[in-house]
Amino acid sequence: MSNEKWPALPFVEWRDTATTLHMWTQIVGKIRMVQSPWLNHSWSVTLYVTPRGMTTGTVPHGDLTFSIDFDFIDHALLVRTCEGQVESLPLKAQDTADFYTNLMSTLDSLGIPVTISASPNEIEDPIPFAEDRVHNAYDPEAANRFWLALYQVDRVFKHFRAEFSGKASPSHFFWGSFDLAVTRFSGREAPDHPGGLPNMPLWVAQEAYSHEVSSAGFWPGGDAFPEPIFYSYAYPTPDGFSEAKVGPEGATWVGDLGEFVLPYEVVRKADSPDDALLEFLRSTFDAAATLGAWDLAAHRRRHFPGKPEAA
């Protein structure tokens, strides 16, 4: 069976829209990045899932603030300022060059000009945004299905995050890799990461993985792996991690990726998608933390009687 609240998302059917949205989210994410104080592990550059799409959240600009939101229901890009200004740009089939130019011009007109490094990261053979006439597809139905999947995953990631009282990231969307991720930290420093991601400075990878992590995420697919998946990995990878027993059925270790993978379809078709995904998140984390000798007793959330609404 399948759960219609978890939509089908076959990558081959929306590849062109996906690769275009990858470029557009990079532009919006880079705007947040250059305007925000750097927060550990690149947490200050990400986007967040909303009830209508994705957002930068509040972004500083001198003594002003603004936000940029993707609305995948009405298919618009909304720029809002703290002074009450709102500009709406249509999300439609258009060259990335035009999307970039129109957005930067809109920021200028609102009195919040921004300059970014105008070329994509983490992809091979990047095309500067102002020259990109290749990525120009936008299927509204596909974009909406992508967001529907994201908000379901985001719900479960937030539940999983709340089970851990140690240092943990938000559930947030990395526009470089085009995935939604949530990460837990052991509290110990990690060896320098070797890097190797295309068009990304080594220091970014090393700062991101400066401390031991167990990280999980949702990736909608790509040319090298053309299906949506959930993944879970540890850095550094503890001995025996690849042989750990994890669930649910369908979860496998992929050596080329160095991580456990669970097809999105397995979760979507489960009797309880939430439970299936939580089983994957919990079992892979437990394997990483146990084999990595994390101090789990120090990071388990304590339970108190009563409910938050009674406070």
N, C-alpha and C positions, 0 to 999 in steps of 0.2 A: 504494500500500500504506500501511498505518498501523502504528505501533509501539504495542502495547498497554501498554508500560511508560510511554508518554506518553498519558494518557487523553484521550478526547474531552471538551471542556469548553464546549459551546454555551451562551452566556450566558443566552439566553431560557429555557432549561430549568431554570436554578437561580437566576434573578434574585432571587427573594425571599430565598433563603438567603444569597446573596452580599451583598445590602444589609443584612441583619441582622448577618452576620459583620463587615461594615464597622463597624457601631456597636459591636459587642462588642470588636473589636480596638482601637478608639479608646479605650474605657474602660480596657482593660488597658494599652495604650501610655501613656495619660496618667498612670497610676499610676507606671510606670517614670519618666516624664518629671519629675514633681514631686519624686521622691525622689533623682534622680541629678544629680551635678554636670553642668552643661552642657558638652557636647563639640562641637567645631567642626562646622558644617554639620548640626546636629540629629542627630548620630550617637548621642547618648545617649538618644534617645527610641524608637528602632526596635525591632522584634522580629526574631528569628532563626529560620530553619527548622531543625527537629530531625528525628530519625528517626521521630517520631510526630506532629509538628504544628508548633507555633511556641512560642517562649519569650521571656520578657523577659530571660533571663540573670539573673545575680545583681544584686539591687537592694538598696542600703543603706537601713537604717532605724535611725538612731542608731548604737548599737554592735552592732546585729543586721543580718542580711541575710535576704532571702527571694527567691523566684522565683514566677512565675505561668506555667503551661504550658497551651496548648491541646493536647489529645490527640484527634486525629481518627481514631484507630483504635478506642479504647474510648469515645470521645465523652464526655470529661470535662474540666473545668477544674481543674487541680491547683495548690494553693498550698502551697509548701514553705518552711519556715524553717530557719535554721542551728541551731536548738535541737531539730531532729528532728520537729517537728510537720508533719503533712500533712493537708490538708483537700481533699476532692474534691466538686466541684459538677457535676451532670449537664449536658452539652450536649444540649439538647432544644428542641423548639418552646416558646418562652416569650416574653413581652413583654420588650423591652429594659429597661423599668423594673424588672422583677423580677430580671433578670440583674444589673443595676447594684446594686440594693438588697441582693441576696443576697451579692454579692462584697464590697461594702463592709462588710457585717455580719460576714462571715467574717474579713476583715482585723482588724476591731475585736476579735473573739473571740480572735484569735491574739496580741493585744497589739501589733499593728503598724498602728494606725489611719492612714489616708491621706485627705486631702482634695484633690479635683481640681476643675478647671474643668469642670463637669458638663454640657457641651454640645459636640456634635461640631464639628470643624473641616473646612474645605475642601469643604463642601457647601452648596448653596443651601437656605434655609428650614430650618435645623436645629431639631430637637426636643430639648429638654433630656432627658437620659437618664432622669431620674426620672419624666418624664411620657410617655415614648415607649411607646405601646401600638400603634404601627403596624408596627414592625420586630419580627417575632415568629416568623419561619419558621426551621426547621432540618431540612433533609433530610440524614440521616447519610451516605447514599451520595454526594450531591453535595459535601458538605464533605470527604469522603475523597478524591474525585477532584481537588478543588482542591488539597489537600495533596500528592497524588501528582504533580501537575503542578509544584507549587512545588519539591518536593525534586529533581526532575529538572533544572529550570532552575537551581536553586541550585548543583548540582554543576558545571554548565557555567560559570556566572558565576564561581565560585571558581577554576576552571581559567584562565579569561580574566584574572581579576585577578592571578593569579600570574605572568603573562607580563610584567608591568610592574613595574619597580623603583622608580618614583616614588611620590608620594603617591597612594594609592587608598583608597576606602572599602571596608568589608566588603561582602559580599553581604547585604543587609538589607531588611526589609519595613517600608515606610512606611505606617502605618495611616491617615494623613490622606488620602492619594491611593489607598490600597489597592493598592500595587504593590511588587514586589521589584525592587531597583535595585542597580547597581554603578557607581561613578564614578571616573574618573581625572582628575588635576589637572596642569596645565602648570607650576605654580609661580609664575605671574604673577597679579597682582591683576586683577580684572574691574571694569567699570563698575557702578554701583549698579543692581540689578535693579529693574524698575518695579513688581513685585508684581502684584496683580490677582486672586489666589486668594481665593475667598469665605471669610469668617470665619477669616482667618489674618492676624496682624499683619504689616505691611510689613517690620519689622526681621527677622522670621524668614526671609523670602525673600531679603532682602539679605545676611544672614549666611550663608545656605545657598549663595548664589552670589557670595560675596566674592572668589573666585578663579576663573580660567578652568577650565572643565570639559569633558570629553566623558563623557556619561552615557548608560547603557543600562538598560533595564528590561523587566519583564514585567507586563502589566496584564490582568486577567481579563475586562475589558469593563465597559460601563455603558450607561445608556439612550441617551446621545448617540452611542456607538460600540459597538454591541452584539455584539462578538466579541472573543475574547482575542487580544492582539497583543504582539509585542516592539517596542520603540521605541529610537531612538538620536538624541540631539541634542547640540549644542554650545552653550555659553554663554560669551562672546558668539558668535553664529553667524558664522563667517568667510565672506567673499565667495566665491561659487561653490559653497558646501557643498550647496545644494539640487540642483545639477546633477551632483554627483559620481557616479561609477559605483560602485555597491555591490552586494553579493550577499547571498544567492543569488537566483536567479530568483524573483520574487514580492515582493521588497523594493521599496518605492516611497516617494517623498517626498510627504508630506501637508502642503500649505501651511497649512491651517487650524490644524494642530497644531504646525507649525514643526519637524518631525522626520521621520526615516525610520521606516517602519513595515513590519513583517514579520508576516503572520498566523501565529498559533500553529499553525494547521492545516498550513501549509507545512512547518514544522519537524516536526510530529508524523508527517506522512506521508512524510518524506524517508527514503531508504535508511539514512542515518545522521543522526538528529536532532542529535546532538552536533556533528557536522561542519557541518551546515547552520547551526546557531545560532552556532557559532564563526566561520563565514564572515561572517555578518551583523555580529557584534560587532567582529571585526578590521577588516573593510573600512570600516565607518562610523567607527571610531576613526581608522584611517589617513587617511581623508579629512579629518576634523576636525583632526587633528594636523598634517598636511601643509599644508593651506590656512591653518591658524592659526599656522604657523611655530613649532611646538613644538620644543624641543631634544630630539629623539628619542634622539640618541646618549647623552644623560645619563640616560635613563629606561629603556633596554632592559636586561632582566635578563641579567647575565653567567652563563655556563654553566661549571660546574666538573666535572671528572671524578668518577666515583664516584656512589654512591647514598646517600640520607639514612640508610637503615638500616645502612650501613657506618660511619657516624660514631661 
